Amino acid sequence: MNPDIALVLGVIFLALAVPSLLSAFSESRPPRAAMIMIVLAGGAIYFAITSRPGGYAIADIPEAFVRVIGMILN
């Protein structure tokens, strides 16, 4: 898997986990789905950082999104 794709998927999973986490806490139920999403996000981001030579900086994340969208559209 391309490290850019893994990074983008990890960031998307993390963004989707936040509303699920808030919803679970507001309804006083265990945040199982949110925790699964956070673990998946962490694994994908870890894979992306370790498999790309030099890793990623915070400024590289928007560029990775552009590259992945370009791969999808092209």
Secondary structure, 3 states (H helix, E strand, C coil): CCHHHHHHHHHHHHHHHHHHHHHHHHCCCCCHHHHHHHHHHHHHHHHHHHHCCCCCCCCHHHHHHHHHHHHHHC
